[in-house]
Amino acid sequence: MQRIRLRYTKRGRLRFTSHRDFQRAFERALRRAEVPMAYSAGFTPHPKVSYANAAPTGTGSEAEYLEIALTQVRDPETLRALLDESLPAGLDITDAVEARTSGLADRLTASVWELRLEGVSVEEAEKAVEAFLAAETVEVQRKTKNGVRTFDARSAVTQLTADRAQGDPRGDGPLDGACAILRLVVRHLTPAVRPDDVLSGLRAVADLAPPVPAAVTRLAQGLFDEESGTVTDPLAPDREAVTAASPTAAGTASATAPGAGTA
C-alpha cells in the first residue's frame, strides 16, 4: 500500500465550503481521476482518506493537508495534477509527496493566519495589537454545543503584527478606505484558539470592532520552531526521506563508501 500526502487550498468563494462539502468533492475527484484507492473493511467501505486539522468554514486557506492510501504505486506529481484538474477552481491541490514518515497530524502544531480588517486603520490595529500582547491573559467566550465556554486567547498567540494593506485583493485598483492586515502565529492548543477568538480578544482589550467581518486566510500550518518562531513545512521530512532513499542517492553512497570498487 502506498500513502500520498497532499496539500490543498480553499480560495475565493470556496472558503465557505464546509469540511463535509470538501470531502464529497474530493471523493468525486478521486473517482474522476481513477485513483486506485484502498478502502476500509466492513459493511460500508470508504476510501482511506485522513484529514488533518481542517480550517473552519468561512476561512480561506493556503495550507490544508490530507493523506490517501493507494493499492497501486503512483507518481505523486502526476497524481496531484490529475486530482487538481478534477476539482473546482479554488479547491486546488498544490503539493504531493509520498509518505515516508509517520505522524503528519503531530507536525501540525501551529498556524500562520492573515486577517484583513476593512474599515480599520493601521494605527487603530497597532494600538490594539500592543494592548493584546501586553496582557498576560485575554479571556474570551465562545458558544459551544455544551454552552458558553470562557478561555484564554493570549497564551496560544506567539506573534501578532499589524500592517497596512497594499491594494484591493478583488482587483488592481487602490483601496477605497482604511484597511489593516493582521498577521498572527497561533499554537494549536486545547482548547483551540481560532482567529475569531483573537478578534474577540482585541475587542475586549482595545475595543477594536471592524465594521465588516474580517477576511481570514490560513497562510501556513506545520511544526512550530521554538528558536526561530516560524512554522515549518510539515511535508519536508517526507520529501527528505524520499530524496535520501532515491537510487541516485544510494548509488552515490555506495561509490563513496570505504573500500568501494576494490576487489
Backbone bond lengths (Angstrom), bond angles and torsions (degrees), N, CA, C in turn:
res aa  C-N    CA-C-N  psi(-1)  N-CA   C-N-CA  omega(-1)  CA-C   N-CA-C  phi
1 M - - - 1.469 - - 1.527 109.36 -
2 Q 1.325 117.25 131.41 1.461 122.50 177.15 1.521 109.20 -102.62
3 R 1.328 116.06 139.82 1.462 121.26 176.94 1.523 108.74 -114.28
4 I 1.335 115.59 132.30 1.467 122.08 178.91 1.519 108.64 -120.65
5 R 1.325 116.44 133.60 1.455 121.67 176.44 1.521 109.49 -105.87
6 L 1.331 115.54 134.29 1.461 121.94 -174.28 1.520 110.55 -123.35
7 R 1.320 114.50 145.18 1.468 121.56 170.86 1.528 107.16 -110.38
8 Y 1.342 116.82 134.61 1.459 119.93 -179.18 1.527 110.28 -137.98
9 T 1.320 115.48 167.02 1.460 121.79 -176.61 1.524 111.58 -118.94
10 K 1.327 115.05 163.09 1.470 123.68 167.46 1.518 105.66 -130.15
11 R 1.344 116.49 106.00 1.456 120.83 -173.24 1.521 111.38 -121.70
12 G 1.343 114.61 158.05 1.460 119.75 175.13 1.518 112.20 58.16
13 R 1.335 115.49 -139.39 1.463 119.79 -178.30 1.520 112.93 -65.02
14 L 1.322 116.84 -22.10 1.460 119.37 -178.00 1.524 112.99 -75.13
15 R 1.352 116.96 0.18 1.461 118.12 171.19 1.529 110.74 -65.96
16 F 1.347 116.36 -19.59 1.463 120.14 178.43 1.530 112.01 -84.33
17 T 1.323 116.82 1.89 1.459 120.68 176.76 1.525 109.68 -70.11
18 S 1.319 116.75 128.20 1.464 119.51 177.03 1.522 109.46 -75.61
19 H 1.314 115.29 166.30 1.468 119.24 179.50 1.531 110.53 -63.34
20 R 1.323 116.79 -38.05 1.469 119.85 178.84 1.531 111.09 -66.12
21 D 1.345 116.39 -39.09 1.466 119.70 176.95 1.530 110.24 -62.06
22 F 1.335 116.48 -42.44 1.466 118.93 179.16 1.523 110.76 -64.14
23 Q 1.307 117.93 -40.01 1.463 120.69 178.52 1.523 111.11 -57.19
24 R 1.336 115.96 -45.40 1.465 119.11 179.78 1.527 111.11 -64.64
25 A 1.343 116.80 -43.46 1.465 120.28 -179.92 1.528 110.59 -64.03
26 F 1.327 116.65 -38.93 1.459 119.80 -178.30 1.533 111.43 -69.62
27 E 1.305 117.41 -39.25 1.470 119.59 178.94 1.534 110.67 -66.62
28 R 1.333 117.09 -34.83 1.472 119.25 174.43 1.532 110.28 -65.72
29 A 1.328 116.71 -39.27 1.460 120.70 178.56 1.530 110.74 -63.83
30 L 1.310 117.55 -37.19 1.467 121.05 177.73 1.529 110.48 -61.72
31 R 1.331 116.20 -40.22 1.465 119.51 179.70 1.526 110.74 -70.19
32 R 1.345 117.22 -42.67 1.465 120.11 179.98 1.525 111.34 -62.43
33 A 1.313 116.27 -39.63 1.462 120.74 -177.92 1.528 112.22 -81.64
34 E 1.338 116.57 -1.80 1.469 122.48 179.08 1.531 111.55 54.11
35 V 1.325 114.45 48.10 1.464 120.57 178.79 1.527 108.58 -77.80
36 P 1.336 118.47 129.67 1.482 121.08 -179.34 1.529 111.12 -75.38
37 M 1.320 116.55 76.98 1.456 121.69 -174.19 1.524 112.60 -74.42
38 A 1.317 115.44 145.63 1.463 121.65 167.58 1.530 107.35 -84.37
39 Y 1.334 116.58 146.03 1.469 121.25 -177.58 1.519 110.59 -120.46
40 S 1.326 114.33 152.71 1.458 120.39 176.68 1.529 109.34 -72.22
41 A 1.333 115.49 161.52 1.466 120.39 178.03 1.523 109.14 -88.48
42 G 1.348 116.24 171.70 1.455 120.58 177.46 1.520 112.35 112.17
43 F 1.347 115.19 -173.19 1.466 121.03 -176.50 1.525 112.29 -74.66
44 T 1.338 118.23 -26.82 1.471 121.52 -179.82 1.532 109.41 -126.06
45 P 1.340 116.49 78.47 1.468 119.51 -178.05 1.528 111.83 -62.28
46 H 1.318 116.35 140.74 1.461 123.25 177.28 1.521 109.25 -126.61
47 P 1.322 117.78 148.22 1.453 119.45 175.39 1.525 110.27 -60.76
48 K 1.316 115.80 140.55 1.457 120.09 -177.53 1.528 110.09 -78.90
49 V 1.337 114.09 94.70 1.463 122.28 178.32 1.520 107.46 -127.38
50 S 1.336 116.68 126.86 1.462 121.72 178.45 1.524 108.94 -112.82
51 Y 1.328 116.44 121.56 1.461 121.72 179.39 1.524 109.02 -99.69
52 A 1.331 116.44 143.51 1.463 120.25 -176.46 1.525 111.25 -124.56
53 N 1.335 116.17 113.24 1.473 122.31 168.94 1.527 113.09 53.35
54 A 1.318 116.54 60.12 1.467 121.02 -179.09 1.521 111.70 -66.74
55 A 1.329 116.43 145.91 1.466 122.51 178.63 1.525 109.93 -70.52
56 P 1.333 117.97 151.61 1.469 121.00 178.94 1.529 111.58 -63.84
57 T 1.315 116.23 152.40 1.461 121.39 175.65 1.530 109.89 -59.73
58 G 1.341 115.66 135.43 1.458 120.25 179.63 1.506 113.63 98.41
59 T 1.331 117.79 -10.70 1.468 120.81 177.13 1.524 109.52 -105.44
60 G 1.322 115.47 141.84 1.452 119.69 174.73 1.517 109.60 -81.21
61 S 1.320 116.44 165.34 1.459 119.63 179.13 1.512 110.82 -156.85
62 E 1.323 114.60 140.84 1.457 122.27 172.36 1.516 110.71 -107.34
63 A 1.312 118.10 3.65 1.464 120.10 -171.75 1.524 111.81 -149.47
64 E 1.343 115.85 71.91 1.461 122.28 171.24 1.530 107.85 -106.82
65 Y 1.338 116.04 149.01 1.466 119.06 -174.37 1.524 111.61 -132.57
66 L 1.328 114.39 147.90 1.459 120.89 173.24 1.525 109.02 -152.13
67 E 1.328 114.76 166.68 1.471 120.94 179.67 1.521 109.03 -133.37
68 I 1.322 116.46 136.62 1.464 121.15 177.57 1.526 109.52 -121.56
69 A 1.325 115.31 152.92 1.465 121.86 178.30 1.522 109.03 -113.23
70 L 1.335 116.93 131.40 1.461 122.59 -176.80 1.529 110.39 -115.22
71 T 1.328 114.93 153.67 1.467 119.98 176.04 1.524 111.81 -92.52
72 Q 1.339 116.52 -12.45 1.460 121.49 177.15 1.522 109.13 -132.98
73 V 1.321 115.83 150.42 1.463 120.32 -177.66 1.530 109.73 -74.81
74 R 1.327 116.05 132.39 1.455 122.74 177.54 1.530 109.36 -131.15
75 D 1.343 115.87 150.57 1.454 120.66 174.62 1.531 108.91 -71.48
76 P 1.330 118.86 124.89 1.471 120.46 -175.60 1.527 114.10 -57.54
77 E 1.332 118.29 -41.50 1.457 120.47 -177.27 1.527 111.29 -69.21
78 T 1.330 117.55 -39.81 1.466 120.85 176.24 1.520 110.29 -62.91
79 L 1.328 116.03 -42.75 1.460 120.88 178.86 1.535 110.41 -63.59
80 R 1.320 116.85 -41.75 1.468 121.03 178.67 1.525 111.03 -58.10
81 A 1.337 116.49 -46.94 1.461 120.85 -178.00 1.534 110.81 -63.64
82 L 1.321 118.31 -41.49 1.462 121.80 -179.83 1.524 111.50 -64.03
83 L 1.331 116.54 -43.68 1.461 120.09 179.79 1.524 111.02 -68.77
84 D 1.325 116.59 -38.23 1.462 120.17 179.65 1.526 111.02 -61.99
85 E 1.333 116.83 -39.70 1.462 121.36 177.83 1.523 112.03 -67.29
86 S 1.324 117.06 -25.72 1.464 121.52 -175.81 1.518 113.61 -90.21
87 L 1.349 117.37 -4.18 1.460 121.46 179.67 1.533 109.78 -107.45
88 P 1.325 117.45 154.28 1.473 119.50 177.60 1.520 111.19 -67.29
89 A 1.337 115.93 152.22 1.458 121.19 177.77 1.522 109.27 -59.63
90 G 1.308 116.17 130.93 1.463 122.17 -175.38 1.506 111.12 113.15
91 L 1.337 116.27 -34.58 1.464 121.62 168.65 1.527 105.75 -100.56
92 D 1.313 116.11 91.06 1.464 122.03 -170.27 1.524 110.39 -113.97
93 I 1.327 116.50 132.27 1.462 121.61 174.42 1.522 107.29 -87.69
94 T 1.317 116.95 113.16 1.465 120.86 -171.55 1.519 114.34 -105.02
95 D 1.330 118.15 -14.35 1.457 119.38 -178.56 1.520 108.90 -156.24
96 A 1.333 115.93 150.58 1.458 121.54 178.20 1.518 108.88 -150.55
97 V 1.313 116.65 139.26 1.459 121.40 178.42 1.522 108.33 -150.15
98 E 1.331 115.98 146.28 1.462 119.72 176.18 1.522 109.16 -71.28
99 A 1.327 116.52 133.33 1.460 121.27 -179.08 1.520 109.85 -73.59
100 R 1.306 116.87 115.38 1.462 122.31 178.43 1.526 112.09 -117.99
101 T 1.339 116.22 -0.40 1.461 121.48 178.52 1.518 108.53 -130.76
102 S 1.311 116.23 170.03 1.465 120.68 178.77 1.524 109.84 -104.82
103 G 1.323 115.27 166.03 1.453 120.23 170.19 1.506 116.68 75.54
104 L 1.340 118.81 47.30 1.463 120.14 175.97 1.530 110.50 -60.70
105 A 1.326 117.09 -46.24 1.464 120.60 -178.51 1.528 111.34 -60.97
106 D 1.334 117.04 -33.25 1.464 120.47 179.74 1.522 112.29 -69.00
107 R 1.347 116.86 -17.95 1.466 120.16 179.55 1.530 112.15 -91.90
108 L 1.324 117.16 -0.43 1.462 120.61 177.41 1.526 108.23 -99.00
109 T 1.331 115.42 78.96 1.459 120.73 -173.88 1.528 113.43 -105.37
110 A 1.343 117.40 -6.39 1.468 119.94 179.89 1.515 109.47 -159.14
111 S 1.338 115.86 159.10 1.467 122.11 178.47 1.524 110.08 -131.71
112 V 1.329 114.77 148.66 1.465 122.11 171.47 1.524 106.99 -104.49
113 W 1.344 116.49 125.46 1.458 121.50 -177.10 1.525 110.62 -120.32
114 E 1.334 115.29 150.40 1.462 121.93 171.51 1.518 107.94 -122.52
115 L 1.333 116.05 129.74 1.465 121.98 179.31 1.523 108.01 -119.62
116 R 1.315 115.60 122.12 1.470 121.33 179.98 1.521 108.30 -99.72
117 L 1.350 115.90 116.17 1.458 121.64 -174.71 1.522 110.05 -107.16
118 E 1.322 116.67 92.17 1.465 121.31 177.16 1.529 109.52 -68.56
119 G 1.343 115.46 136.74 1.454 120.12 178.49 1.514 114.37 84.22
120 V 1.340 116.87 5.97 1.467 121.61 178.63 1.523 108.64 -117.31
121 S 1.339 117.28 127.02 1.465 119.93 178.65 1.518 110.14 -75.99
122 V 1.325 116.23 155.79 1.454 119.80 179.81 1.519 111.11 -64.91
123 E 1.337 117.10 -29.69 1.472 120.35 177.92 1.536 110.81 -65.62
124 E 1.337 117.01 -43.07 1.463 120.52 176.41 1.519 110.87 -61.56
125 A 1.337 115.19 -44.03 1.463 120.01 -178.31 1.521 111.04 -64.31
126 E 1.321 117.97 -41.52 1.465 121.50 -179.14 1.529 111.32 -63.11
127 K 1.339 116.98 -41.23 1.469 120.03 178.20 1.525 111.03 -64.07
128 A 1.333 116.42 -40.53 1.461 120.22 179.62 1.528 110.62 -66.96
129 V 1.319 116.82 -41.30 1.469 120.96 178.45 1.517 110.42 -61.88
130 E 1.342 116.83 -43.51 1.464 121.12 179.87 1.523 110.97 -60.48
131 A 1.330 116.48 -42.39 1.463 120.51 179.54 1.526 111.30 -67.13
132 F 1.314 116.77 -40.09 1.466 121.26 179.70 1.529 110.74 -63.42
133 L 1.332 117.36 -47.73 1.461 121.28 -177.58 1.527 112.22 -68.78
134 A 1.325 116.90 -27.54 1.463 120.48 -179.68 1.529 112.31 -75.98
135 A 1.322 116.24 -20.87 1.468 120.10 -177.55 1.526 110.86 -77.42
136 E 1.323 116.79 142.05 1.467 120.70 176.65 1.528 110.32 -74.20
137 T 1.311 115.67 -41.14 1.461 121.14 176.63 1.524 108.37 -138.11
138 V 1.328 115.48 148.14 1.459 121.97 175.96 1.527 106.86 -132.04
139 E 1.320 116.12 100.40 1.456 119.86 -177.42 1.525 111.05 -80.92
140 V 1.327 115.51 131.84 1.463 121.75 176.77 1.525 108.08 -130.72
141 Q 1.320 115.05 165.68 1.457 120.47 179.76 1.522 109.77 -121.48
142 R 1.309 114.78 143.83 1.465 120.73 176.39 1.528 108.61 -135.80
143 K 1.325 114.83 137.41 1.453 119.84 178.51 1.517 109.34 -82.23
144 T 1.314 118.39 124.08 1.462 123.78 178.51 1.524 109.29 -120.55
145 K 1.333 115.23 175.73 1.467 118.88 179.88 1.528 111.95 -66.29
146 N 1.345 115.88 -18.28 1.465 120.26 178.83 1.529 112.38 -100.18
147 G 1.343 115.83 11.32 1.452 119.88 179.91 1.518 111.88 112.93
148 V 1.325 116.58 -170.18 1.461 121.64 -178.69 1.523 109.25 -80.67
149 R 1.329 115.58 131.56 1.468 120.86 -178.99 1.520 109.22 -117.44
150 T 1.324 117.22 136.22 1.459 123.26 177.67 1.524 109.18 -108.49
151 F 1.339 117.17 132.06 1.468 120.73 179.96 1.521 109.61 -153.81
152 D 1.326 115.80 168.74 1.458 122.75 -177.41 1.529 109.92 -89.02
153 A 1.337 117.03 121.19 1.463 121.16 178.55 1.526 112.06 -90.90
154 R 1.336 117.74 -12.10 1.466 120.31 -174.93 1.523 112.78 -76.70
155 S 1.327 118.56 -39.45 1.467 121.49 -170.93 1.524 112.66 -64.02
156 A 1.319 118.52 -27.66 1.466 121.06 -177.50 1.520 112.91 -82.00
157 V 1.324 118.16 -17.53 1.469 122.18 -175.02 1.527 109.68 -88.56
158 T 1.325 117.19 115.69 1.466 120.90 179.56 1.521 112.11 -97.18
159 Q 1.324 118.21 -25.12 1.465 122.47 176.88 1.527 108.62 -143.61
160 L 1.328 115.69 143.86 1.459 121.49 176.41 1.521 108.08 -155.51
161 T 1.324 116.89 120.18 1.460 121.81 -179.36 1.529 109.76 -134.05
162 A 1.336 115.08 157.83 1.461 121.74 176.72 1.516 108.99 -120.95
163 D 1.317 115.97 140.98 1.459 120.82 -179.98 1.525 108.77 -144.54
164 R 1.318 115.50 167.36 1.462 120.95 179.76 1.529 109.68 -88.99
165 A 1.326 117.19 134.70 1.459 120.93 176.27 1.522 109.59 -66.24
166 Q 1.335 115.86 139.68 1.461 120.53 -175.88 1.520 113.86 -90.04
167 G 1.312 118.55 -20.59 1.449 121.03 -178.30 1.508 111.47 -175.66
168 D 1.308 115.14 173.91 1.459 121.58 -179.96 1.525 108.72 -79.25
169 P 1.365 118.93 119.05 1.464 120.58 -178.94 1.523 113.02 -66.98
170 R 1.343 117.60 -13.83 1.474 120.34 -178.39 1.522 111.93 -92.56
171 G 1.321 116.75 -2.91 1.459 119.20 -179.23 1.507 110.87 -168.36
172 D 1.311 116.38 -171.91 1.450 121.23 -177.19 1.520 113.19 -97.14
173 G 1.315 117.65 -4.69 1.454 120.91 -175.58 1.511 112.26 -80.13
174 P 1.334 117.50 169.12 1.461 121.31 178.33 1.516 110.95 -72.84
175 L 1.321 116.14 166.77 1.451 120.95 178.13 1.524 110.10 -70.07
176 D 1.346 116.40 144.69 1.456 120.74 178.94 1.524 111.87 -81.55
177 G 1.337 117.38 -24.11 1.463 120.71 -177.58 1.508 111.03 -152.15
178 A 1.331 115.36 -167.79 1.456 120.98 -179.08 1.531 110.05 -64.64
179 C 1.316 114.86 143.09 1.470 119.94 177.52 1.522 108.50 -158.69
180 A 1.320 116.28 121.17 1.459 121.57 178.67 1.529 109.86 -109.30
181 I 1.319 115.92 149.33 1.455 122.66 177.23 1.525 108.65 -113.95
182 L 1.324 116.78 123.38 1.460 121.40 172.58 1.524 108.68 -101.55
183 R 1.319 115.52 135.51 1.467 120.80 173.46 1.522 107.90 -122.69
184 L 1.306 116.00 128.77 1.453 119.37 -177.07 1.513 112.13 -139.41
185 V 1.312 115.14 149.82 1.459 122.92 173.79 1.524 106.65 -111.56
186 V 1.321 116.31 123.64 1.459 122.03 -174.99 1.526 109.36 -123.43
187 R 1.307 116.01 127.01 1.467 120.49 174.08 1.527 109.71 -72.66
188 H 1.332 115.82 148.81 1.460 121.18 176.57 1.530 108.63 -88.44
189 L 1.320 115.75 86.33 1.459 121.49 -179.94 1.525 110.15 -101.24
190 T 1.319 115.84 -178.09 1.461 121.87 174.70 1.527 108.29 -121.44
191 P 1.333 118.64 121.52 1.465 127.19 -1.20 1.527 111.31 -70.73
192 A 1.328 116.04 153.16 1.455 121.26 -179.14 1.521 110.56 -66.07
193 V 1.332 116.36 134.57 1.462 121.92 176.11 1.521 107.97 -100.43
194 R 1.327 116.59 121.02 1.460 122.33 -177.60 1.526 109.81 -102.95
195 P 1.339 117.05 164.78 1.468 119.29 178.76 1.521 113.95 -55.28
196 D 1.346 117.56 -37.78 1.461 118.76 179.57 1.527 111.67 -67.21
197 D 1.348 117.64 -26.17 1.458 120.11 174.79 1.528 110.32 -68.80
198 V 1.337 116.53 -38.58 1.468 120.11 177.08 1.532 109.92 -64.72
199 L 1.329 117.23 -40.20 1.462 120.12 176.12 1.531 111.16 -61.92
200 S 1.324 116.17 -39.17 1.471 119.35 176.46 1.526 110.24 -63.41
201 G 1.341 115.64 -37.63 1.458 119.90 177.83 1.513 112.30 -66.09
202 L 1.325 117.58 -39.72 1.460 121.46 177.50 1.534 111.17 -65.11
203 R 1.318 114.98 -34.95 1.471 119.10 176.69 1.531 110.00 -67.91
204 A 1.343 116.49 -37.08 1.463 120.44 -177.27 1.526 112.11 -71.10
205 V 1.337 117.84 -39.13 1.478 119.88 -174.42 1.517 112.75 -92.37
206 A 1.347 117.79 -23.23 1.469 119.11 -174.01 1.523 113.37 -137.93
207 D 1.328 117.04 8.39 1.461 121.43 179.14 1.534 111.93 56.33
208 L 1.337 116.20 34.98 1.467 120.45 177.68 1.522 108.47 -84.40
209 A 1.330 117.07 116.10 1.466 121.88 -177.34 1.518 109.49 -135.70
210 P 1.336 118.65 95.48 1.473 120.73 178.69 1.523 110.86 -57.60
211 P 1.338 117.37 140.32 1.474 120.33 -178.60 1.520 113.41 -69.65
212 V 1.338 117.05 -20.34 1.473 121.24 176.59 1.521 107.79 -129.03
213 P 1.334 118.20 154.82 1.469 120.14 179.27 1.525 112.11 -56.47
214 A 1.320 116.06 141.07 1.464 121.18 179.83 1.521 110.56 -70.09
215 A 1.330 115.62 143.07 1.469 121.25 172.05 1.518 107.23 -88.75
216 V 1.327 116.41 116.79 1.463 121.84 -171.55 1.529 109.63 -111.62
217 T 1.340 115.79 133.25 1.463 121.35 178.49 1.519 109.90 -136.34
218 R 1.329 116.13 130.89 1.465 119.94 172.35 1.531 107.71 -84.30
219 L 1.317 116.65 121.16 1.463 121.37 -178.55 1.516 112.43 -89.19
220 A 1.323 117.49 -31.22 1.467 121.03 -178.08 1.514 108.67 -161.85
221 Q 1.326 115.53 156.63 1.455 120.87 167.27 1.521 107.78 -150.17
222 G 1.318 114.76 148.09 1.459 119.70 -177.50 1.508 110.33 171.58
223 L 1.326 115.47 -156.96 1.457 121.74 -178.71 1.528 109.56 -79.68
224 F 1.320 116.73 131.22 1.465 121.09 179.62 1.520 109.61 -81.83
225 D 1.332 116.06 123.57 1.458 122.47 178.09 1.530 108.59 -89.23
226 E 1.326 116.33 113.42 1.460 121.11 -175.75 1.523 112.34 -63.48
227 E 1.338 117.29 -37.31 1.460 120.57 -175.32 1.526 112.13 -71.49
228 S 1.338 116.43 -46.97 1.463 119.98 -175.95 1.524 112.75 -91.73
229 G 1.334 117.26 -17.68 1.453 120.81 -177.24 1.517 113.18 73.76
230 T 1.335 116.83 18.12 1.466 121.49 -178.46 1.523 110.74 -105.53
231 V 1.329 114.61 165.94 1.458 121.72 176.86 1.531 107.47 -106.77
232 T 1.321 117.26 121.19 1.465 121.93 -173.24 1.529 111.80 -91.93
233 D 1.328 116.15 161.70 1.460 123.03 -178.96 1.527 109.72 -69.82
234 P 1.341 119.58 119.38 1.469 120.61 -178.08 1.528 114.12 -71.60
235 L 1.345 117.05 -15.42 1.465 119.86 178.68 1.524 112.70 -90.44
236 A 1.327 117.75 -6.63 1.463 121.14 -177.05 1.534 112.93 -59.98
237 P 1.350 120.41 -43.17 1.463 118.97 178.73 1.529 113.66 -59.92
238 D 1.338 117.33 -36.83 1.467 120.42 177.73 1.525 110.44 -68.55
239 R 1.327 116.40 -41.15 1.463 121.01 179.28 1.531 110.48 -62.27
240 E 1.326 116.26 -41.85 1.466 120.39 179.16 1.517 111.43 -67.76
241 A 1.340 117.01 -37.25 1.463 120.50 179.28 1.524 111.12 -67.04
242 V 1.333 116.74 -38.69 1.466 120.88 177.42 1.522 110.23 -64.04
243 T 1.337 117.09 -43.64 1.464 121.02 179.64 1.519 110.85 -63.52
244 A 1.341 116.91 -42.25 1.460 120.80 -178.70 1.523 112.29 -66.11
245 A 1.338 116.10 -29.47 1.467 120.29 -177.73 1.518 113.21 -93.45
246 S 1.343 118.38 0.48 1.461 120.84 -177.57 1.524 110.51 -68.14
247 P 1.365 118.16 152.24 1.466 121.47 -179.96 1.524 112.59 -57.05
248 T 1.339 117.43 -36.22 1.464 120.03 -179.90 1.510 110.67 -63.13
249 A 1.365 115.23 -44.64 1.458 118.59 179.50 1.514 111.56 -64.94
250 A 1.353 116.07 -38.94 1.458 120.07 179.16 1.520 111.21 -65.15
251 G 1.337 115.96 -41.09 1.459 119.86 179.25 1.510 112.13 -65.00
252 T 1.328 116.12 -39.54 1.465 120.42 178.90 1.518 110.54 -64.81
253 A 1.330 116.05 -41.63 1.455 120.08 179.70 1.521 110.75 -63.93
254 S 1.343 116.30 -38.59 1.457 120.43 179.64 1.516 111.42 -66.65
255 A 1.350 115.80 -40.41 1.457 119.85 -177.43 1.516 112.44 -68.96
256 T 1.343 116.92 -28.01 1.466 119.18 -177.45 1.519 112.55 -98.52
257 A 1.341 117.45 0.98 1.452 120.23 -179.74 1.529 109.99 -70.36
258 P 1.355 118.67 147.75 1.475 121.55 178.53 1.522 111.41 -56.18
259 G 1.298 116.17 129.98 1.465 120.37 178.06 1.506 114.82 83.64
260 A 1.374 117.86 2.54 1.455 120.07 -178.35 1.516 110.30 -63.34
261 G 1.317 116.37 133.86 1.474 121.72 176.63 1.503 114.03 84.65
262 T 1.358 118.82 1.79 1.458 120.32 179.17 1.510 110.12 -96.24
263 A 1.323 115.99 153.07 1.478 120.58 -178.39 1.507 109.53 -77.64
